[in-house]
Amino acid sequence: MSEAGPFDILFDSAARNDYLRRNKSVVCAISASYVSTFAGYPLDSIKSRLQTTRNKVTVPRLALQVYREEGVVGFYRGLWIPLMTISFVRAASFTIYTRTKEFCRYHNCFTRNNILDVSAAGGLGGALSGSLISVGSTPFELVKVRRQLEYSIAESKGQRIVKPPGTLQAVREIYRSGGVRALYTGFRLHCLRDTLGTALYFFEYDGLRHIMGRAPSGEQGPTPSWMPLYSSLVPFMCGSLAGVSSWALIYPLDVVKTKVQQRALAGSPPRPLAVTIHRLIRGPDPDAPKPILVGLARIYRGLGVSALRSVTTHGLLWTLFDVTASYIDNLPSSRHERE
């Protein structure tokens, strides 16, 4: 049987089903990522603003301020950046993650059916995925931060925005300021954040799914009769818990990264990393006495909205991933496969 051409996939249901089965992980990752990214982006935008604002402000007040000044579009400013890159990032991330686990199984590494080996294989795949993907995702996230913080960056420059620049104009402005190197501002922090965060994320997710009864092959155990929604709740719960907990552990690193990028985009002279952390803990008034816990709480500003975003995006991501995978698995086989 000859391999189907690109137009056969569009008009031949059997060829399309075969294509979906061969590329199941990529198709599931991309389709689930678009929906989850769109659902959680407003919270991500508020998170970036909370991390960089100097004044103490609540999430509802900040959201109201964004709505008054920029309208609904303010919550989705820069959305095209992740939507354009999400297909590459998610497809590459899940491919590296799954191929790493296949490599471990082939070479008999982390193959025991226990939570430590299952989690370790997932964590290794996540670490490789995060570190490699960061090379391509750093410029896009920098532009996203630039779009999200346009008003605060303009304020630090003493400027007033009449009409916010578009995404392509933002890219050109960053490139003119320092070429390709400027697009990689904060790369080391970004790479460290993604390597640690993605490793923790897949480590926890695979461990939680193993506890819930998923076999090393990826198959979930039978659905208990007392919980008819079990098959949908499991990926949502595991994805949400893994997303929230892993993000909480690396959140201070993300705050520092965003602050470093904001200063660079505003044209301010760079500060040593230790000075940036110290100033974030100290706050705007260095003379005001603050307990250490109050200072550390400043670094975790916006964690609540980030946790809500993680519950939304990662819960939806894995739920839709499993639903799409189940749909593809149940597609009718081609005549060649039935024979």
C-alpha positions in Angstrom: 0.0 0.0 0.0 1.5 3.3 -1.1 1.8 6.1 1.4 -0.9 8.7 1.2 -0.1 12.1 -0.3 -0.9 15.5 1.3 -4.2 15.9 -0.7 -5.3 12.4 0.1 -5.2 13.3 3.8 -7.7 16.1 3.1 -10.2 14.0 1.1 -9.6 10.4 2.1 -10.9 9.6 5.6 -8.8 6.4 5.8 -5.6 8.2 4.9 -6.4 11.0 7.4 -7.1 8.5 10.1 -3.7 6.8 9.4 -2.0 10.1 9.5 -3.6 11.0 12.8 -2.5 7.7 14.4 1.1 8.0 13.2 1.3 11.5 14.6 -1.0 11.2 17.6 1.2 12.8 20.3 1.9 15.8 18.1 -1.7 16.3 17.1 -2.9 15.9 20.6 -0.3 18.4 22.0 -1.0 21.1 19.4 -4.8 21.0 19.5 -4.9 20.9 23.3 -2.3 23.7 23.6 -4.3 26.2 21.5 -7.4 25.9 23.6 -5.5 25.9 27.0 -3.3 28.8 25.9 -6.2 31.0 24.9 -8.1 30.2 28.1 -5.2 31.0 30.4 -3.5 34.0 28.6 -5.4 36.8 30.4 -4.1 35.4 33.7 -0.6 35.2 32.3 -0.8 38.9 31.2 -1.9 39.9 34.7 0.9 37.8 36.2 3.6 39.7 34.2 2.2 43.0 35.3 2.1 42.0 39.0 5.7 40.8 38.9 7.0 44.2 37.6 4.7 46.8 39.3 6.3 48.7 42.1 3.1 49.5 43.9 1.1 47.1 46.0 -2.1 46.3 44.1 -4.7 43.5 44.2 -5.5 41.3 41.2 -9.1 42.7 40.8 -7.8 46.3 41.0 -5.1 45.6 38.4 -7.5 43.8 36.1 -9.9 46.7 36.4 -7.1 49.2 35.6 -6.1 47.2 32.5 -9.7 47.1 31.3 -10.2 50.8 31.8 -6.9 51.8 30.1 -6.7 49.2 27.3 -10.0 47.4 27.2 -10.5 43.7 26.7 -7.7 43.6 24.2 -5.2 44.5 27.0 -5.6 41.1 28.5 -4.8 39.5 25.2 -1.9 41.8 24.2 0.8 39.7 22.7 -1.4 36.6 22.4 -0.3 36.0 18.8 3.2 35.3 20.1 2.3 32.1 22.0 -0.3 31.1 19.4 2.3 31.3 16.6 4.9 29.4 18.6 2.8 27.0 20.6 2.6 24.5 17.7 6.4 24.3 17.5 7.0 24.4 21.2 4.4 21.8 22.3 5.1 19.5 19.4 8.8 19.6 20.0 8.4 19.4 23.7 6.2 16.3 23.7 8.3 14.7 21.0 11.5 15.1 23.0 9.8 14.0 26.2 8.3 10.8 24.6 11.4 10.0 22.6 13.6 10.3 25.8 11.3 7.9 27.6 11.4 5.5 24.7 15.3 5.8 24.7 15.3 4.9 28.4 13.1 1.8 27.8 15.2 0.7 24.9 18.4 1.0 27.0 16.7 -0.5 30.1 17.0 2.7 32.1 14.2 3.6 34.6 12.1 0.7 33.4 10.9 -0.8 36.7 7.2 -0.4 37.3 7.5 1.9 40.3 6.9 5.6 41.0 10.6 6.4 41.2 11.6 5.0 37.8 8.4 6.3 36.1 8.9 9.8 37.5 12.7 9.8 36.8 12.1 9.0 33.2 9.5 11.7 32.8 11.8 14.2 34.6 14.7 13.4 32.4 12.6 13.9 29.3 11.2 17.1 30.7 14.7 18.5 31.4 16.0 17.8 27.9 12.8 19.2 26.4 13.0 22.4 28.5 16.6 23.1 27.8 16.4 22.5 24.0 13.1 24.3 23.5 14.4 27.4 25.4 16.9 28.0 22.5 14.0 28.7 20.2 11.4 30.1 22.6 13.5 32.8 24.3 13.1 35.4 21.6 9.4 34.8 21.4 8.8 35.0 25.1 10.9 38.2 25.2 8.6 39.8 22.6 5.6 38.6 24.6 6.9 40.3 27.7 7.6 43.4 25.7 3.9 43.4 24.5 2.5 42.7 27.9 4.5 45.4 29.6 4.4 48.1 27.0 2.8 50.7 29.2 5.1 50.1 32.2 8.2 50.1 29.9 7.1 53.4 28.3 6.5 54.9 31.8 10.0 54.0 32.9 11.3 55.8 29.8 9.2 58.8 30.6 7.1 58.3 27.5 3.4 58.1 26.9 1.9 55.5 24.5 -0.7 56.9 22.1 -0.9 53.8 20.0 0.8 50.6 21.1 3.2 49.1 18.6 2.2 45.8 16.9 4.1 42.5 17.4 6.3 42.9 14.3 7.1 46.5 15.2 8.1 45.3 18.7 10.4 42.7 17.1 12.0 45.3 14.9 12.6 47.7 17.9 14.3 44.9 19.9 16.4 43.9 16.9 17.5 47.5 16.2 18.6 47.9 19.8 21.2 45.1 19.6 20.6 42.6 16.8 20.0 38.9 17.4 21.7 39.1 20.7 19.1 41.5 22.0 16.4 38.9 21.2 18.1 36.6 23.6 18.1 39.0 26.6 17.7 36.9 29.7 18.5 33.6 27.9 20.4 32.0 30.7 17.6 32.6 33.2 15.0 31.5 30.7 16.9 28.3 30.0 17.4 27.5 33.7 13.7 28.2 34.4 12.5 26.0 31.6 14.9 23.2 32.3 14.1 23.0 36.0 10.4 23.8 35.5 9.7 21.3 32.7 11.7 18.5 34.5 9.7 19.1 37.7 6.5 19.2 35.7 6.8 15.9 33.9 8.4 14.3 37.0 5.3 15.1 39.0 2.8 14.4 36.3 4.1 11.0 35.4 4.4 10.1 39.1 0.8 11.2 39.8 -0.6 9.3 36.8 1.3 6.2 38.0 -0.3 6.5 41.4 -3.7 6.8 39.6 -3.2 3.5 37.9 -1.6 4.4 34.5 0.7 1.6 33.1 4.2 2.4 31.8 2.7 2.0 28.3 0.5 5.0 28.9 -2.8 3.2 29.3 -5.1 4.2 32.2 -6.5 1.6 34.5 -10.2 0.7 34.4 -12.7 3.4 35.4 -14.1 2.9 38.9 -17.9 2.4 38.9 -18.3 5.0 41.7 -16.7 7.8 39.7 -18.1 8.0 36.1 -16.0 11.2 35.4 -12.8 9.5 36.6 -11.2 9.3 33.1 -11.7 13.1 32.7 -10.9 14.1 36.3 -7.6 12.2 36.4 -5.7 14.1 33.7 -7.2 17.4 34.9 -6.2 16.9 38.5 -2.7 15.5 37.7 -2.0 18.3 35.2 -3.2 21.0 37.6 -1.3 19.7 40.6 1.9 19.2 38.5 1.5 22.7 36.9 0.9 24.5 40.2 3.5 22.8 42.3 6.3 22.9 39.7 5.5 26.6 38.9 5.5 27.5 42.6 9.1 26.1 42.9 10.5 28.0 40.0 8.4 31.2 40.4 11.1 33.3 42.0 13.3 32.5 39.0 10.6 33.6 36.6 10.1 36.9 38.6 13.9 37.7 38.3 13.9 36.8 34.6 10.9 39.1 33.9 12.5 42.0 35.8 15.8 41.6 34.0 14.1 41.6 30.7 11.9 44.6 31.6 15.0 46.7 32.5 16.7 45.7 29.3 13.7 46.5 27.2 13.4 49.9 28.9 17.0 50.7 28.1 18.1 50.7 31.8 21.6 49.6 32.7 21.8 45.9 33.7 22.2 45.0 37.3 24.0 42.0 38.8 21.7 39.1 39.5 22.3 39.3 43.3 21.4 43.0 43.3 18.2 42.3 41.3 17.1 39.7 43.9 18.1 41.9 46.8 16.1 44.9 45.4 13.1 42.7 44.7 13.1 41.5 48.4 13.8 44.9 49.8 11.0 46.7 48.0 10.7 50.3 46.8 11.5 51.7 50.3 14.9 50.5 51.4 14.6 52.2 54.8 11.3 50.6 55.9 11.9 47.7 58.2 10.6 44.4 56.8 10.6 40.9 58.2 12.3 38.5 55.9 9.0 36.7 55.2 7.5 40.0 54.0 10.5 40.5 51.7 10.3 37.0 50.3 6.6 37.4 49.8 7.4 40.2 47.3 9.1 37.7 45.1 6.0 35.5 45.1 3.8 38.4 44.1 1.3 37.2 41.5 1.7 33.5 42.5 -2.0 33.3 43.2 -3.0 34.3 39.7 -0.3 32.1 38.3 -1.6 29.2 40.3 -5.1 29.8 38.8 -3.6 30.0 35.4 -1.7 26.7 35.9 -4.9 25.0 37.0 -6.7 26.3 34.0 -4.0 25.7 31.3 -2.4 22.5 32.5 -5.7 20.9 33.6 -7.3 21.7 30.2 -4.1 20.7 28.4 -4.0 17.1 29.7 -7.7 16.7 29.7 -8.0 17.7 26.0 -4.8 15.7 25.2 -6.4 12.5 26.6 -9.7 13.2 24.9 -8.1 13.8 21.6 -5.9 10.7 22.0 -8.9 8.6 22.9 -10.7 9.9 19.8 -7.8 9.0 17.5 -7.5 5.6 19.1 -11.1 4.9 18.3 -10.9 6.0 14.7 -11.8 3.2 12.2 -8.8 1.3 10.9 -8.0 1.3 7.2 -8.6 -1.7 5.1 -4.9 -2.4 4.9 -4.7 -2.5 8.7 -7.8 -4.7 9.1 -6.3 -7.3 6.7 
